Amino acid sequence: MSDTNEIEDSLTDAPLALPLDAWRRARGARMVTFAGYVMPIQYDGIMAEHLWTRESAGLFDVSHMGQLILSGEGVDAALEALVPGDIAGLAEGKQRYALLLSEDGGILDDLMITRAPMGLFVVVNGAVKWDDIAHLREHLPDEITISHLEDRALLALQGPKAVDALNRALMLEEALIFEIGTADTTGVDLAPAPKVASRLGGLERHTSLGLPGLSEPETVRHYTRLSRQNYAIDLGLFPLGSCTMKHNPRLNEKVARMKGFADVHPLQPQETVQGALAVIQELAVWLIELTGMYGVAMAPKAGAHGELCGILCIKAALEARGEDRPVILVPESAHGTNPATAAFAGFRVENIPATAEGRVDLAALKARLGPDVAGVMITNPNTCGLFERDMKAISDAVHAAGGYVYCDGANFNAIVGRVRPGDLGIDAMHINLHKTFSTPHGGGGPGSGPVVLSEALAPFGPIPFVSLMKDGCYKLVEEESAGELHPQTFGRMAAFHGQMGMFTRALSYILSHGADGLRQVAEDAVLNANYILRSLEEVLDAPFASSGPCMHEALFSDNGLADGFSTLDIAKGLIDEGFHPMTVYFPLVVHGAMLVEPTETESKATLDQFIGALRSVARRARQGDTALKSAPHFAPRHRLDETLAARKPVLVWKEAELAQAAE
Ligand SMILES: Cc1ncc(COP(=O)(O)O)c(C=O)c1O
């Protein structure tokens, strides 16, 4: 037990700028904010043994570490029962040190109680056993009970009132706007309008619209509260593997918002948008330079759209050769868009198996090549997070058999500046600008997936594209000039020539990083992913950990979790830890896959926090902690029926009667 006098002294004398601030300073604890409140984590010194068993870094964990946030009716009484003392008299912002007693009066734990606007915080030693304090339950008011989970003692409050209170305290629940405001709450009382003949032919409204009436502050607060429930890359790490959710430098945003770029219209006369066309052209040059390819089609509006563009180029090239090759080979670890694209373009898709180390089986691929094979679609780095080391050999074999090589370059951020796909014999590769060159994934709308092309495929690329003419002007090559300037094009696949907003962001990203900066992007992406992989492989099965360093993402599986525990439980547990879950159940080649992509933009401190949180959740899943089965506990919605949520989503508010009538 710690020196209680010392703690009390430091608490009573210290000014309290923030809740728990004095305690923090006395203990040297680090603070985190959660749901708008500042809380301590990671203590040194004499209190260390009373604190959570977690690794040194990490977000505090309400459910796991014994920190309770109590609020609502009956809480004071409940606490009074647990911890004798004047809890009711505790002023907001003040803290009290208390002792948790066993049935025979022995000291079980020293507690810190703080009254904050949201309720009471009680910090309980995670090692206190439920059996030690079961006797306290009889003192609690009916509406508040304290549950125990496995061997931990004080974990959550239960009972309708307590759950409500907890939700409110954590600001998790937000009523619908229809529930907050009624139609008669606000508005202007006008004198009745003079009767005029209606010109609506009987269509005039006789009943109220039923829109909620709220004052301006109520409306603003409602939407602000809702916006605070969003998880976003600007709030924290977004570990979605295969999605590259990385920080988007604000400089790019600034450039994209410059009037000349933001206001440009695709139907403007070309002589008025020469600057915009120059930007597209300059970006095209850099993409060719970075990939070592021959040409680039800038029009595709997403990664998958780029895949279609590349495959249509292959189709056109085969047609020009007068060959009918109906099959595209796709490794079984491919991103789902690859086989979908090939099938959409009219090819038959056949799988190539993966080796035990998670890469394309070169021997199996070679064995399948033949005159019916149009080409292969290979993601490199692949969706297991591995670099396809045999890429050059694959390309050589495919070319020797008369086929073309499509590379899904969505993960280019792992190799940019280090490897040029052109040197690996690739014929077509899309680049997700909205992943590699930072523009937000999806771009808040359409993304951008330019396709770099080899000399063999470039003549078949789509129109329109920007060309620098002899007179020094930029011109869009469209239908009317294609016959002369680009006669073998497969045609047009988008109304206009691309996404200006994505182009400006990507070019600004490339220019501001420079050659060395871009190389470092790849190095940091790989370093961060390997740090994650090696830090977690002892608590999570990492199926390809022995296949060498991973690239941009680390892959784990559900192997080794306790019976009945799955990847989904880990993902949901992470939400309670304050993190967005990783990608789950993808790639399909790994059972219960968990794909973590930390990206190059995260610091070691953030990665350590994430690792701490994931370790903690993984351990609980290995030990079969039943609390995890119902996680998340501290999110606006708890465990959903995923099937029902997907199949019967309730997306539109309806008045109860309308909803009933609809059923
Ligand atoms: C490997 C891979 N290929 C293709 C795509 C498809 O890209 P998009 O979502 O832009 O269509 C993605 C998406 O992130 C991807 O990760």
Ligand as a Chemical Component Dictionary entry (heavy atoms), coordinates in Angstrom:
data_LIG
# 
_chem_comp.id                   LIG 
_chem_comp.type                 NON-POLYMER 
_chem_comp.pdbx_formal_charge   0 
_chem_comp.three_letter_code    LIG 
# 
loop_
_chem_comp_atom.comp_id 
_chem_comp_atom.atom_id 
_chem_comp_atom.alt_atom_id 
_chem_comp_atom.type_symbol 
_chem_comp_atom.charge 
_chem_comp_atom.model_Cartn_x 
_chem_comp_atom.model_Cartn_y 
_chem_comp_atom.model_Cartn_z 
_chem_comp_atom.pdbx_ordinal 
LIG C1 C1 C 0 -5.031  -3.443 -53.369 1  
LIG C2 C2 C 0 -6.176  -2.592 -53.804 2  
LIG N1 N1 N 0 -6.594  -2.642 -55.068 3  
LIG C3 C3 C 0 -7.611  -1.887 -55.511 4  
LIG C4 C4 C 0 -8.273  -1.011 -54.667 5  
LIG C5 C5 C 0 -9.430  -0.249 -55.207 6  
LIG O1 O1 O 0 -9.232  1.124  -55.157 7  
LIG P1 P1 P 0 -10.495 2.104  -55.137 8  
LIG O2 O2 O 0 -11.124 1.960  -53.792 9  
LIG O3 O3 O 0 -9.938  3.458  -55.354 10 
LIG O4 O4 O 0 -11.407 1.684  -56.249 11 
LIG C6 C6 C 0 -7.869  -0.914 -53.338 12 
LIG C7 C7 C 0 -8.536  0.017  -52.416 13 
LIG O5 O5 O 0 -7.999  0.582  -51.541 14 
LIG C8 C8 C 0 -6.802  -1.718 -52.891 15 
LIG O6 O6 O 0 -6.380  -1.671 -51.627 16 
# 
loop_
_chem_comp_bond.comp_id 
_chem_comp_bond.atom_id_1 
_chem_comp_bond.atom_id_2 
_chem_comp_bond.value_order 
_chem_comp_bond.pdbx_ordinal 
LIG C1 C2 SING 1  
LIG C2 N1 SING 2  
LIG C2 C8 DOUB 3  
LIG N1 C3 DOUB 4  
LIG C3 C4 SING 5  
LIG C4 C5 SING 6  
LIG C4 C6 DOUB 7  
LIG C5 O1 SING 8  
LIG O1 P1 SING 9  
LIG P1 O2 DOUB 10 
LIG P1 O3 SING 11 
LIG P1 O4 SING 12 
LIG C6 C7 SING 13 
LIG C6 C8 SING 14 
LIG C7 O5 DOUB 15 
LIG C8 O6 SING 16 
# 
